[in-house]
C-alpha cells in the first residue's frame, strides 16, 4: 500500500522557519517526482514546489521562490520542504503528493495519484 | 498561468440524481492534460479522472470526464451518498499546473 506521511507542521511566528518531512512507503520512492501542494483554510489547492526523481531538478511557485527549499533523501524515502521567512499567507495545510506525470528540465506536467494526510502550518504572532 | 474557473460554486442535488460539473480554462489546455479530484472534509484530495476522461484506479464508472480545449465536464451519472464532497479540476499541460477553485456538491 502506498503511504505518504507528512510531519513537521506547527505554529511559527512571521519571519520564522519550519521544516516539513514526508515519509514514503509502499512504492519505489526514487522512481517518482514528488510535490508539495498547499491549501489555505477554506481555500483551494496551490502548487508550492516539486523535485524530480533523483533530486537533480527543483521547481518552485513564484510566491515561495527564494524562501522555500525542497529536497529529498532517496535512501530514507523521505521528501523535505525547508520553509523560511514565513508569512501569514503561507498558512495552510501542506500535502506531499506523488507525481504520475513527468518533470522536464524546466517544468512539471504533473497530476497526483497519492497524497499524504497533510500537515498544518500556522503563521501567527 | 492558466486560470481554471469551476461552476457552479455549489450544486445541491439528491442521491440518485445526475451531477454535471464544469471547468473552464482561460486558455486551451495542452494535450488534454486535465484531471479531476474529489476532496471530503479533513481528507486529502483523491484522483478521479486524468487525461480528461481516463478513470483512476478504483474509481467507479458512474464518474466520467469529457471536454477539450477550454471546456471540460465531470459527470456523476447517479449520485451515491458518499459522492457529496468538493471537486477540483486541475490542468497540467502548462507550467505551473493550476487548480480550479472547486465545486461543492451538497445534499439537497
Interface residues (C-beta under 8 A of the other chain):
Chain A: X44 X45 X46 X47 X59 X61 X95 X100 X101 X106 X107 X108 X109 X110 X111 X112 X113 X115 X116 X117 X118
Chain B: X33 X35 X37 X43 X44 X45 X46 X47 X50 X56 X57 X88 X90 X92 X93 X95 X96 X97 X98 X99 X100 X101 X102
